[in-house]
Amino acid sequence: MEVSETATAEERRDDGPLAGLAVLVNQAIAFAEERPKEYRARAFDLAWERLNSGSATAAPSVAPAASGVTSIVTGGLAALARELSIDPRQLARVVEIGEEGRLSIIGRLGEVRTRAEQQVQYSAAYCHVKERVFGQLDTPIEELRGLCQDKGCYDGNNFTANFKKSGLLSEVSGKGAARAYRLSNKGMEVAKDVLRKMVES
């Protein structure tokens, strides 16, 4: 069943605590789907904030869930899931789009790897999601640094050298905090494989 069908059914239930919420979600989805693909997730968030600002029907705790629905319904994660030939709901268990479009890789690499391998494979997966969901080819180095710190595979002495050796990501611009990285063709294939394995594990 499509999310929109679920929401329509929910609208008919006037006795439940979420009766009014489905209407707001559908309005935000409709607004977002009129925008270019790369802006849809942000458009949904803005529409949701505007619609929710004067509503007493939705508790603050609902916002993150609605934000997660955004990416699936309006193209982002759903398009990536189709590319990977997996169910969007399974992908949402390893990739999370939080408030303000913050991306998190919550899945784990299944096999034992060196820290360098973990670094480049987590980073490749992250960059691929950024490209496919948000349309961003280049990922700032600070985002990749934060990802690797969160995953426990950050090696400050060899961080950029690991990317260079791997052949999966290449530096595209800037110095210091302004550096950014882009996936190579090989990196795209590895990233897809990493994401599929995370879903399967």
Helices and strands as residue ranges (DSSP letters): H 3-11, H 21-33, G 37-39, H 40-52, H 62-73, H 76-84, H 88-91, E 95-97, G 99-101, E 103-105, H 115-134, E 139-140, H 141-151, H 159-166, E 169-173, G 176-178, E 180-183, H 185-200
